[in-house]
Amino acid sequence: MANRDNHYEAAFEAYLRMHGIPYVAVDEARRSLMAGGASLKSLDFIVSGPDGTTWLVDVKGRRFPSGEEQKHYWKNWSTRDDLESLAQWEGLFGESFRGLFVFAYEVLGTRAPLPAEQLFRHRSVLYGFVAVTLADYAAHAYRISPSWDTVAMPTATFRQLARPLDELLRIGAEHNQS
């Protein structure tokens, strides 16, 4: 079961349910133990894609915009552990499973990461779901904080490579409300 305390993951799960997308919510209570005692960060969801690909999803909740006076758009940071763990999950599951970061943007103002018809309302909050493959993210990530071990993609590259989740899952223009 997904962490229901995390409103970004709860909204993402409601989105999948509303659109009838097959998925498994992963129990994130503990890290998975690997052979040799190494631990691996859990993913959030396993989602069946329309083309036979199964997506190993890590949901990243961000505000749009964010920061002081809310001037920052397209925040897409992650931790190096997120990248490494998702890559290991890809290897464990096999060829038809691909890592995917879903940035669940909580829309705070009049600007949004997606057109209005692609936004999703859950519990009176508006979200825009934008996805980028692990391969694309990892290829362009740069370190932003050594102490937190965080990385991000350059904004222009992120905007070029990230896709609306509706497009990735081939969801029509039906109303995104729950």
TANOR-V601191 format. One record per backbone hydrogen bond with DSSP energy under -0.5 kcal/mol. NH is the residue of the N-H (numbers start at 0). CO is the residue of the C=O. Records with the same first field share a line. If there is no record, write none. Layout:
NH: CO ; CO
//
This chain:
3: 1
5: 2
6: 4
9: 5
10: 6
11: 7
12: 8
13: 9
14: 10
15: 11
16: 12
17: 13
18: 14
19: 16
20: 15
21: 19
23: 45
25: 43
27: 0 ; 25
31: 39
33: 37
36: 33
37: 34
39: 31
43: 56
44: 56
45: 23
46: 44 ; 54
47: 21
48: 46 ; 52
51: 48
53: 95
54: 46 ; 52
55: 97
56: 44 ; 54
57: 99
58: 56
59: 101
60: 58
61: 103
63: 105
64: 71
65: 71
69: 66
70: 67
71: 65
72: 70
77: 150
79: 148
82: 78
83: 79
84: 80
85: 81
86: 82
87: 83
88: 84
89: 85
90: 86
91: 87
92: 88
93: 89
96: 93
97: 53
99: 55
100: 131
101: 57 ; 99
102: 100 ; 129
103: 59 ; 101
104: 102 ; 127
105: 61 ; 103
106: 104 ; 125
107: 63 ; 105
108: 63 ; 110
117: 114
118: 115
119: 126
120: 175
121: 119 ; 124
124: 121
126: 119
127: 104
129: 102 ; 127
130: 162
131: 100
133: 98
136: 132
137: 133
138: 134
139: 135 ; 136
140: 136
141: 151
143: 149
144: 149
148: 144
149: 144
150: 77
151: 141
153: 139
157: 153
158: 154
159: 155
160: 156
161: 157
162: 130
164: 128
166: 163
167: 163
168: 164
169: 166
170: 165
176: 174
177: 120
//
